Amino acid sequence: MRKIFFFLIVLPFFILSCEKKDHENNRDLHRYTLVDKDGNPVPLPEDKLIVLNFMAYSCSACMEEIPVMKKVIQEKKYRDRFQIIAMVIDSDKGDLSDPVFPIYPNHKQNFVRFPVPGTPTTYIITPEGKKLVTIYGAVTEENFRKYLDEALEKSKKILN
């Protein structure tokens, strides 16, 4: 009889309390624009637009576009206006040693706000997370500059 009581009464309350806790944790994650694999907020600059690059170490196009993005983003026109943040989706290992192209291990919660149909996928966003430009596939120097310019124009309209 005790076993029946446990399964019918106590177990459902236990399960519901666990689900509520998970739901509360997910709600907390929504407060942040980006979170790392452990759910910690990713620090974003408040005075720059963010180039949010979703990449995979196993993606050759992703690896090839890193030096292109780093080169263009350091040009005088863009250097003080943009910050690259990369989120790796196929590994728990990030690489924060490069300040120009820091790579954080991704948390699945980021896909709610920033869907990634394939890699590389890049968003250019405001510090608050508003999407200005979405880029599917790898960039070249020429089209990356066009996307950055487009984001600058769109951000001016938002601020005015």
GROMACS elastic network, one bead per residue, 0.5 to 0.9 nm:
[ bonds ]
;  ai    aj funct       b0    kb
    1     4     6  0.51569   500
    1     5     6  0.62374   500
    1     6     6  0.86497   500
    2     6     6  0.61011   500
    2     7     6  0.86587   500
    3     6     6  0.50360   500
    3     7     6  0.62224   500
    3     8     6  0.85385   500
    4     7     6  0.52154   500
    4     8     6  0.59937   500
    4     9     6  0.82827   500
    5     8     6  0.52645   500
    5     9     6  0.56870   500
    5    10     6  0.71854   500
    5    11     6  0.89934   500
    6     9     6  0.55282   500
    6    11     6  0.60567   500
    6    12     6  0.89212   500
    7    10     6  0.61736   500
    7    11     6  0.51856   500
    7    12     6  0.73761   500
    8    11     6  0.65598   500
    8    12     6  0.68845   500
    9    12     6  0.60859   500
    9    13     6  0.69086   500
   10    13     6  0.54147   500
   10    14     6  0.63393   500
   10    15     6  0.88490   500
   11    14     6  0.50584   500
   11    15     6  0.62086   500
   11    16     6  0.86281   500
   12    15     6  0.50966   500
   12    16     6  0.60842   500
   12    17     6  0.85551   500
   13    16     6  0.51136   500
   13    17     6  0.60986   500
   13    18     6  0.86502   500
   14    17     6  0.52242   500
   14    18     6  0.63579   500
   14    19     6  0.87835   500
   15    18     6  0.51920   500
   15    19     6  0.62933   500
   15    20     6  0.87219   500
   16    19     6  0.50890   500
   16    20     6  0.61906   500
   16    21     6  0.87018   500
   17    20     6  0.51284   500
   17    21     6  0.63422   500
   17    22     6  0.88520   500
   18    21     6  0.51670   500
   18    22     6  0.64109   500
   18    23     6  0.86868   500
   19    22     6  0.51610   500
   19    23     6  0.61532   500
   19    24     6  0.86257   500
   20    24     6  0.61284   500
   20    25     6  0.86272   500
   21    24     6  0.50704   500
   21    25     6  0.62539   500
   21    26     6  0.87060   500
   22    25     6  0.50685   500
   22    26     6  0.62548   500
   22    27     6  0.86436   500
   23    26     6  0.50983   500
   23    27     6  0.62004   500
   23    28     6  0.87231   500
   24    27     6  0.50089   500
   24    28     6  0.63067   500
   24    29     6  0.87772   500
   25    28     6  0.51146   500
   25    29     6  0.64215   500
   25    30     6  0.89475   500
   25    39     6  0.89986   500
   26    29     6  0.50436   500
   26    30     6  0.65203   500
   26   109     6  0.77709   500
   27    30     6  0.52297   500
   27    31     6  0.71615   500
   28    31     6  0.55933   500
   28    32     6  0.77662   500
   29    32     6  0.58027   500
   29    33     6  0.84162   500
   29    34     6  0.82495   500
   29    35     6  0.71543   500
   29    39     6  0.67237   500
   29    40     6  0.83031   500
   29    41     6  0.80869   500
   29   109     6  0.72127   500
   29   110     6  0.89505   500
   30    33     6  0.72325   500
   30    34     6  0.85754   500
   30   109     6  0.79098   500
   30   110     6  0.88998   500
   30   113     6  0.87911   500
   31    34     6  0.88994   500
   32    35     6  0.66909   500
   32    40     6  0.88167   500
   32    41     6  0.60433   500
   32    42     6  0.80407   500
   32   128     6  0.87650   500
   32   129     6  0.87880   500
   33    41     6  0.76479   500
   33    42     6  0.78730   500
   33    44     6  0.85054   500
   33   110     6  0.78907   500
   33   113     6  0.81489   500
   33   127     6  0.79567   500
   33   128     6  0.66722   500
   33   129     6  0.55266   500
   34    39     6  0.87067   500
   34    40     6  0.83987   500
   34    41     6  0.59184   500
   34    42     6  0.54895   500
   34    43     6  0.82338   500
   34    44     6  0.84719   500
   34   106     6  0.87803   500
   34   107     6  0.83761   500
   34   109     6  0.82099   500
   34   110     6  0.59787   500
   34   113     6  0.88419   500
   34   129     6  0.84090   500
   35    38     6  0.75291   500
   35    39     6  0.51078   500
   35    40     6  0.51797   500
   35    42     6  0.51694   500
   35    43     6  0.88152   500
   35   104     6  0.88190   500
   35   105     6  0.89861   500
   35   106     6  0.72103   500
   35   107     6  0.61599   500
   35   108     6  0.89158   500
   35   109     6  0.74983   500
   35   110     6  0.67388   500
   36    39     6  0.52735   500
   36    40     6  0.54147   500
   36    41     6  0.64110   500
   36    42     6  0.61535   500
   36    87     6  0.80945   500
   36   104     6  0.61354   500
   36   105     6  0.56983   500
   36   106     6  0.51885   500
   36   107     6  0.52975   500
   36   110     6  0.85818   500
   37    40     6  0.74221   500
   37    92     6  0.71808   500
   37   104     6  0.78364   500
   37   105     6  0.53553   500
   37   108     6  0.76893   500
   38    41     6  0.89435   500
   38   105     6  0.86454   500
   38   106     6  0.86158   500
   38   107     6  0.70324   500
   39    42     6  0.88606   500
   39   107     6  0.66621   500
   39   109     6  0.84026   500
   41    44     6  0.87706   500
   42    85     6  0.88771   500
   42   104     6  0.81044   500
   44    48     6  0.85550   500
   44    50     6  0.76201   500
   44    83     6  0.83251   500
   44    85     6  0.82971   500
   44   127     6  0.64119   500
   45    48     6  0.57608   500
   45    49     6  0.77879   500
   45    50     6  0.77377   500
   45    82     6  0.88875   500
   45    83     6  0.74084   500
   45   127     6  0.64758   500
   46    49     6  0.81365   500
   46   126     6  0.84481   500
   46   127     6  0.54927   500
   46   128     6  0.82554   500
   47    80     6  0.88321   500
   47    81     6  0.75614   500
   47    82     6  0.86595   500
   47   126     6  0.89924   500
   47   127     6  0.74764   500
   48    80     6  0.71696   500
   48    82     6  0.50089   500
   48    83     6  0.64068   500
   48   126     6  0.73910   500
   48   127     6  0.69483   500
   49    81     6  0.61442   500
   49    83     6  0.63679   500
   49    84     6  0.86766   500
   49   124     6  0.68305   500
   49   125     6  0.58610   500
   49   127     6  0.62178   500
   49   151     6  0.81201   500
   49   152     6  0.82073   500
   49   155     6  0.83821   500
   50    81     6  0.86286   500
   50    82     6  0.55935   500
   50    84     6  0.57791   500
   50    85     6  0.68440   500
   50   123     6  0.79736   500
   50   124     6  0.55455   500
   50   125     6  0.52257   500
   50   126     6  0.61657   500
   50   127     6  0.66438   500
   50   129     6  0.86383   500
   51    82     6  0.67751   500
   51    83     6  0.59908   500
   51    85     6  0.60772   500
   51    86     6  0.80211   500
   51   122     6  0.68192   500
   51   123     6  0.59114   500
   51   125     6  0.65729   500
   51   148     6  0.86683   500
   52    83     6  0.84710   500
   52    84     6  0.60476   500
   52    85     6  0.50134   500
   52    86     6  0.57620   500
   52    87     6  0.74841   500
   52   121     6  0.83818   500
   52   122     6  0.54666   500
   52   123     6  0.50170   500
   52   124     6  0.59471   500
   52   125     6  0.72271   500
   53    84     6  0.72584   500
   53    85     6  0.62155   500
   53    87     6  0.61583   500
   53    88     6  0.84160   500
   53   103     6  0.89510   500
   53   119     6  0.88806   500
   53   120     6  0.69349   500
   53   121     6  0.60392   500
   53   123     6  0.64718   500
   53   124     6  0.84957   500
   54    62     6  0.86200   500
   54    85     6  0.86730   500
   54    86     6  0.57883   500
   54    88     6  0.60176   500
   54    89     6  0.69327   500
   54   106     6  0.84732   500
   54   116     6  0.72824   500
   54   118     6  0.86681   500
   54   119     6  0.64320   500
   54   120     6  0.56915   500
   54   121     6  0.52564   500
   54   122     6  0.59823   500
   54   123     6  0.83880   500
   55    58     6  0.86902   500
   55    59     6  0.71983   500
   55    61     6  0.89823   500
   55    62     6  0.56848   500
   55    63     6  0.81806   500
   55    86     6  0.68665   500
   55    87     6  0.61503   500
   55    88     6  0.50023   500
   55    89     6  0.62464   500
   55    90     6  0.80708   500
   55   103     6  0.89806   500
   55   118     6  0.86225   500
   55   119     6  0.53731   500
   55   121     6  0.69444   500
   55   122     6  0.84701   500
   56    59     6  0.51736   500
   56    60     6  0.84152   500
   56    62     6  0.65264   500
   56    63     6  0.80278   500
   56    87     6  0.82011   500
   56    88     6  0.51869   500
   56    89     6  0.54792   500
   56    90     6  0.53289   500
   56    91     6  0.76043   500
   56   119     6  0.66257   500
   56   120     6  0.74006   500
   57    60     6  0.76315   500
   57    62     6  0.73399   500
   57    63     6  0.69158   500
   57    88     6  0.70684   500
   57    89     6  0.81873   500
   57    90     6  0.66388   500
   57    91     6  0.74890   500
   58    62     6  0.82149   500
   58    63     6  0.82532   500
   58    90     6  0.73667   500
   59    62     6  0.52290   500
   59    63     6  0.64685   500
   59    64     6  0.87927   500
   59   119     6  0.69753   500
   59   120     6  0.77360   500
   60    63     6  0.51110   500
   60    64     6  0.61487   500
   60    65     6  0.86895   500
   61    64     6  0.50546   500
   61    65     6  0.61917   500
   61    66     6  0.88587   500
   61   119     6  0.80032   500
   61   120     6  0.70851   500
   61   137     6  0.77847   500
   61   138     6  0.59145   500
   61   139     6  0.89396   500
   62    65     6  0.53256   500
   62    66     6  0.65426   500
   62   119     6  0.68518   500
   62   120     6  0.54621   500
   62   121     6  0.89727   500
   62   137     6  0.83553   500
   62   138     6  0.65401   500
   63    66     6  0.55646   500
   63    67     6  0.79615   500
   64    67     6  0.66521   500
   64    68     6  0.73784   500
   64   138     6  0.80438   500
   65    68     6  0.50250   500
   65    69     6  0.60753   500
   65    70     6  0.85068   500
   65   120     6  0.87121   500
   65   138     6  0.59551   500
   65   139     6  0.62184   500
   65   140     6  0.73214   500
   65   141     6  0.89700   500
   66    69     6  0.52552   500
   66    70     6  0.61017   500
   66    71     6  0.85739   500
   66   101     6  0.77325   500
   67    70     6  0.50067   500
   67    71     6  0.59926   500
   67    72     6  0.86250   500
   68    71     6  0.52470   500
   68    72     6  0.63126   500
   68    73     6  0.85610   500
   68   139     6  0.75926   500
   68   140     6  0.66724   500
   68   141     6  0.59401   500
   68   144     6  0.84822   500
   69    72     6  0.53250   500
   69    73     6  0.59220   500
   69    74     6  0.85285   500
   69    84     6  0.83756   500
   69   101     6  0.85439   500
   69   139     6  0.77120   500
   69   140     6  0.81874   500
   69   141     6  0.72719   500
   69   144     6  0.73280   500
   70    73     6  0.53271   500
   70    74     6  0.63007   500
   70    84     6  0.82700   500
   70   100     6  0.64916   500
   70   101     6  0.67887   500
   71    74     6  0.55332   500
   71    75     6  0.68934   500
   71   141     6  0.81999   500
   72    75     6  0.53902   500
   72    76     6  0.89744   500
   72    78     6  0.75221   500
   72    79     6  0.84389   500
   72   141     6  0.64849   500
   72   142     6  0.89964   500
   72   144     6  0.75539   500
   72   145     6  0.70287   500
   73    76     6  0.82621   500
   73    77     6  0.83391   500
   73    78     6  0.54523   500
   73    79     6  0.55263   500
   73    80     6  0.88987   500
   73    81     6  0.88211   500
   73    82     6  0.69398   500
   73    83     6  0.77519   500
   73    84     6  0.79481   500
   73   100     6  0.82241   500
   73   145     6  0.85529   500
   73   148     6  0.87804   500
   74    77     6  0.81696   500
   74    78     6  0.63893   500
   74    80     6  0.84178   500
   74    82     6  0.89845   500
   74   100     6  0.80869   500
   75    78     6  0.55832   500
   75    79     6  0.56548   500
   76    79     6  0.54285   500
   76    80     6  0.76032   500
   77    80     6  0.76100   500
   77    81     6  0.78088   500
   78    81     6  0.52040   500
   78    82     6  0.59903   500
   78    83     6  0.89864   500
   78   145     6  0.88415   500
   78   148     6  0.78119   500
   78   149     6  0.88700   500
   79    82     6  0.60698   500
   79    83     6  0.78220   500
   80    83     6  0.80934   500
   81   152     6  0.84538   500
   82   124     6  0.89636   500
   82   148     6  0.84397   500
   83   100     6  0.72885   500
   83   101     6  0.82290   500
   84    99     6  0.87857   500
   84   100     6  0.65313   500
   84   101     6  0.56537   500
   84   102     6  0.72007   500
   85   100     6  0.84044   500
   85   101     6  0.62726   500
   85   102     6  0.57294   500
   85   103     6  0.64621   500
   85   104     6  0.76688   500
   86    94     6  0.89606   500
   86   101     6  0.66913   500
   86   102     6  0.60133   500
   86   104     6  0.61071   500
   86   105     6  0.85074   500
   86   106     6  0.88060   500
   86   122     6  0.88306   500
   87    94     6  0.79533   500
   87   102     6  0.84949   500
   87   103     6  0.55609   500
   87   105     6  0.56557   500
   87   106     6  0.51562   500
   87   107     6  0.85883   500
   88    91     6  0.63081   500
   88    92     6  0.78370   500
   88    93     6  0.79429   500
   88    94     6  0.68642   500
   88   103     6  0.64502   500
   88   104     6  0.61460   500
   88   105     6  0.50910   500
   88   106     6  0.55964   500
   89    92     6  0.79445   500
   89   105     6  0.66589   500
   89   106     6  0.55152   500
   89   107     6  0.81332   500
   89   108     6  0.86748   500
   89   119     6  0.88380   500
   90    93     6  0.88208   500
   90   105     6  0.83454   500
   90   106     6  0.84560   500
   91    94     6  0.75708   500
   91   105     6  0.65582   500
   91   106     6  0.81733   500
   92   104     6  0.84943   500
   92   105     6  0.51972   500
   92   106     6  0.75543   500
   93   103     6  0.85544   500
   93   104     6  0.75411   500
   93   105     6  0.58049   500
   94   102     6  0.78992   500
   94   103     6  0.50006   500
   94   106     6  0.85750   500
   95    98     6  0.71983   500
   95   101     6  0.86461   500
   95   102     6  0.60121   500
   95   104     6  0.64968   500
   95   105     6  0.83775   500
   96    99     6  0.68101   500
   96   101     6  0.77592   500
   96   103     6  0.56684   500
   96   104     6  0.70223   500
   97   101     6  0.84509   500
   97   102     6  0.67044   500
   97   103     6  0.85409   500
   98   101     6  0.54027   500
   98   102     6  0.53854   500
   98   103     6  0.82141   500
   99   102     6  0.55807   500
  103   106     6  0.89677   500
  106   109     6  0.84308   500
  106   110     6  0.72518   500
  107   110     6  0.58707   500
  107   111     6  0.79310   500
  108   111     6  0.55990   500
  108   112     6  0.76183   500
  109   112     6  0.55629   500
  109   113     6  0.76252   500
  109   114     6  0.89396   500
  110   113     6  0.57032   500
  110   114     6  0.59069   500
  110   115     6  0.78101   500
  111   116     6  0.65499   500
  112   115     6  0.62241   500
  113   129     6  0.86199   500
  114   123     6  0.78488   500
  114   131     6  0.88486   500
  115   121     6  0.86710   500
  116   119     6  0.70779   500
  116   120     6  0.82254   500
  116   121     6  0.60517   500
  116   122     6  0.86171   500
  116   136     6  0.86810   500
  117   120     6  0.89293   500
  117   121     6  0.75385   500
  117   136     6  0.83142   500
  118   121     6  0.63751   500
  118   136     6  0.76680   500
  118   137     6  0.77695   500
  119   122     6  0.85415   500
  119   136     6  0.76180   500
  119   137     6  0.64942   500
  119   138     6  0.81515   500
  120   135     6  0.83337   500
  120   136     6  0.65174   500
  120   137     6  0.50814   500
  120   138     6  0.59192   500
  120   139     6  0.89716   500
  121   134     6  0.75336   500
  121   135     6  0.57867   500
  121   137     6  0.58531   500
  121   138     6  0.77059   500
  122   133     6  0.81924   500
  122   134     6  0.59019   500
  122   136     6  0.64901   500
  122   137     6  0.79160   500
  122   138     6  0.86114   500
  123   131     6  0.66492   500
  123   132     6  0.73899   500
  123   133     6  0.56670   500
  123   135     6  0.61459   500
  123   136     6  0.87620   500
  124   129     6  0.89344   500
  124   130     6  0.85149   500
  124   131     6  0.61557   500
  124   132     6  0.55614   500
  124   133     6  0.50614   500
  124   134     6  0.65212   500
  124   135     6  0.82974   500
  124   147     6  0.82680   500
  124   148     6  0.77742   500
  124   151     6  0.66970   500
  125   128     6  0.76619   500
  125   129     6  0.54189   500
  125   130     6  0.52481   500
  125   132     6  0.53626   500
  125   133     6  0.71086   500
  125   134     6  0.88907   500
  125   151     6  0.80036   500
  125   155     6  0.89965   500
  126   129     6  0.51583   500
  126   130     6  0.52017   500
  126   131     6  0.67749   500
  126   132     6  0.73167   500
  126   155     6  0.76330   500
  127   130     6  0.75136   500
  131   134     6  0.73368   500
  132   150     6  0.80895   500
  132   151     6  0.55414   500
  132   152     6  0.86873   500
  132   154     6  0.64414   500
  132   155     6  0.72924   500
  133   147     6  0.68879   500
  133   148     6  0.83820   500
  133   150     6  0.74296   500
  133   151     6  0.60917   500
  133   154     6  0.87036   500
  134   147     6  0.85960   500
  135   138     6  0.79860   500
  135   139     6  0.80278   500
  135   147     6  0.80538   500
  136   139     6  0.85983   500
  139   142     6  0.80344   500
  139   143     6  0.61880   500
  139   144     6  0.55755   500
  140   143     6  0.54329   500
  140   144     6  0.58542   500
  140   145     6  0.84910   500
  141   144     6  0.52394   500
  141   145     6  0.62722   500
  141   146     6  0.88207   500
  142   145     6  0.54041   500
  142   146     6  0.65714   500
  142   147     6  0.89730   500
  143   147     6  0.62274   500
  143   148     6  0.86167   500
  144   147     6  0.50694   500
  144   148     6  0.61849   500
  144   149     6  0.85727   500
  145   148     6  0.50687   500
  145   149     6  0.60938   500
  145   150     6  0.85098   500
  146   149     6  0.50915   500
  146   150     6  0.60745   500
  146   151     6  0.86245   500
  147   151     6  0.61957   500
  147   152     6  0.86629   500
  148   151     6  0.50983   500
  148   152     6  0.62698   500
  148   153     6  0.87585   500
  149   152     6  0.50632   500
  149   153     6  0.63185   500
  149   154     6  0.86945   500
  150   153     6  0.51811   500
  150   154     6  0.62340   500
  150   155     6  0.86088   500
  151   154     6  0.50898   500
  151   155     6  0.60180   500
  151   156     6  0.86190   500
  152   155     6  0.51488   500
  152   156     6  0.63210   500
  152   157     6  0.89212   500
  153   156     6  0.52573   500
  153   157     6  0.66536   500
  153   158     6  0.89817   500
  154   157     6  0.52494   500
  154   158     6  0.64901   500
  154   159     6  0.88949   500
  155   158     6  0.50370   500
  155   159     6  0.62491   500
  155   160     6  0.86414   500
  156   159     6  0.51909   500
  156   160     6  0.61280   500
  157   160     6  0.52493   500
